Structures are given as C-alpha cells and as structure tokens.
Amino acid sequence: MTNSANHSWTHAGHGLPTSEPSLNTTAIATGLQLPAGFAAIAEDPEVGPAITNNLARVEKKLREAIANSDPLADATSRHLVEAGGKRIRPLLTLLCAHLGDASLPAVVQAAVVVELTHLATLYHDDVMDSAPFRRGAPTAHEVWGNSVAVLTGDLIFARASILVSELGSRALGIQARTFERLCLGQLHETVGPRPDEDPVEHYLSVIADKTGSLVAASGQLGAIFAGADESYEDLLVEYGEKVGVAFQLADDVIDVTGVKVKSGKSPGTDLREGVPTLPVLLLRNAASQGDQSAVELLKLIDGDLSSDEALAKAVAGLREHPVTAASWVVARAWADEAIAALDPLPEGVVKASLTSFAHAVVDRAS
C-alpha cells in the first residue's frame, strides 16, 4: 500500500469527519500528564501541543464510545474509564502518527480503538485474577459481580469493534488478530505450560500475547492512519512487542518485590493468586539446581499466603533473593532489543520518545 493509498483510506467512505472544532489547549492540558519517558513530547513546540490536543480528543471520544442508554451498562462501562489510567497505548498511536500526517482524523479514532480494547481486557483479567482493585478503585466484579464485569468487557470490546470497522478492513484485521492473541495469552496463562515446554519460555510467550500484541498494534495503527512510510510498520510492531514484554516483566517484578504500586494493586497479589511471574520461575529453576535458599523460599510461596503476614514474608524473601536482580536483567534486555529495533527510524521526537519510554518502563518503582 502506498502512502497515497493510506491517505485516501482515512477519509471518504468510513464515516470519519474531515475536520474537528479547535480545542482550548489550556483547558485540555489540565489533568493530562504524560507518562514517564515521554518528556521529549512535552518539550517539542509542535508535536507537544498536537499530541496534547489529540489526547483530549481521545478522552472525549472514549466517553462517547462507552455511553449507553441502559443505566447499568452505562455505569459499569464508565467505571474504569473514569478511574483514570496512563493511556499509554493511545499515546503510542498518536506519537507514531507523527511519522506521517498526525492531523488525519482516523488517527484519533484508532487511538480510541486500542484503549477500548485494552479496557475490555482489564474487566476480564480482573475477574480471572480475583483482583480487588484496579487504578485505585474497587474492580467492577467487586462492585457488580463476575457476570456483569465479564459482560461489560464484552460490551466495551463490541464498541471498539464498531469503531474499528469504520476504519476499514485492514484495521479490523489487525484488531481481530490482536484480540485473538490477547485471548490465547490468557488461555495459556490459565492452563500453564505443557509438560515438554520450558516454563520461562511459556511465560514470555504469554506476556508477548497479553501485553506485547496490543502495544505493537497501537504504534502500527498510528503509522498506518497517518500515511507513514510502510517500511516503518514492521519495526514499530517489533518495538511494540518487545517494549510490551519489558513493561510487563517490570510490572511483575515490581509486584512481587513489594514496592508500593500507585495503581492500587496490592504488592504480592500475583504471589497470593498463584500467578507465575519471572522471579518465581527463576526461583524454581534455582531450587531444581540445588539452591537451598530457593527451596526454603518456595515452601513459603507455595504454602498458605492468605494472611498478610505470610504474604509480606514471602514478598520480602523474594525481594532479597538473587532471582529478582536476574529478572531485572531480563526485563532490561527486552527493552534494549526494543530500542535496537528503532534504529532505521529518522532522528526526531518520535524516535527519542520511543527510546526514552523503553528505558522508563524498566527504570521505575511503580
């Protein structure tokens, strides 16, 4: 597909407006803060205001997309949107669009699609993980029950599908394949590795599907709908997949090391729920190789962690064991590979921001 084809694809025939009313930048900036790693955006006099305006449009369209005439559906769908979030995926869509013409209206719609898809998975994940909090608020299933939470996730994904269908068949295909991977990742996490499968490789495959796939799609869609050079697409997909894995590895290590997390998720939640994470998998490897300290720690981790005291002891033990430092090394290696994938991109705010973000995801405490 040529660049001109990309441009024509984002206009006529898909129900998208060719222009929008101007927005008050000062009003938009209020309450919108860029996540760590994106300082280069704020410092750029052209890209910064453009992305700030488009983030506000994304926020407005998110609320429009989930609005429902049914009072219960409206309340449950708004629950996570109004709880906030860093909006990293739509931000990546908007950022990567600056490799082409970021002013095209389909760019914002694509950004809304990726965030809606992400939100839908959160409703399902929280049910499967029995998570009590998300973004500092009680999870939907804690408020309305599992069935309502699952159906709300389905409803939000349906809204995302409506919006992506307006963008054309290629966008629909990307979203469908991404959602397939999200489901497969959750399935494989649930059933665990096959007897002949290495648990660490299985774990990395799961998070590539559950996290990396949607991050990859976010940047790809931004480039496509901005009419960017086609040669950028594959490298943005590779970057997104690898930085998504690095992000999730860091998230999981942070959870099990007991560092206070701002999201509202209690430290050690994955340990208590028996969710496999890289530190625990490496600990099992160490125990199988005769590391007695790992053997003793696993007895605690595999025991009853229902009390806060037992959980805190397990978290503290894992934090001090060398497998935690080894897990950070793995996470940073994935971030480095993500940065290396960006090498062919032209120098500028997009490349600088993507590079800084990859560093930031593995250099944080929450």
Protein Blocks (a to p, Z undefined) as FASTA:
>chain_A
ZZklmmmmmmghilpafbdcdddfklmmnopacdehilmmmmpmklmmmmmmmmmmmmmm
mmmmmgcfblklmmmmmmmmmnopjhlmmmmmmmmmmmmcfkbmklmmmmmmmmmmmmmm
mmmmmmmnopabgghiacfklmnojklmmmmmmmmmmmmmmmmmmnojklmmmmmmmmmm
mmmmmmmmmnopafklcfklmmmmmmmmmmmmmmmmmmmmmmmmnopafklmmmmmmmmm
mmmmmmmmmmmmmmmnopacfklpaghklmmnopacfklmmmmmmmmnopaklmmmmmmm
mmcfkbmklmmmmmmmmmmpmklmmmmmmmmmmmmmmmmmmmmpccdjklmmmmmmmmmm
mmcfZZ
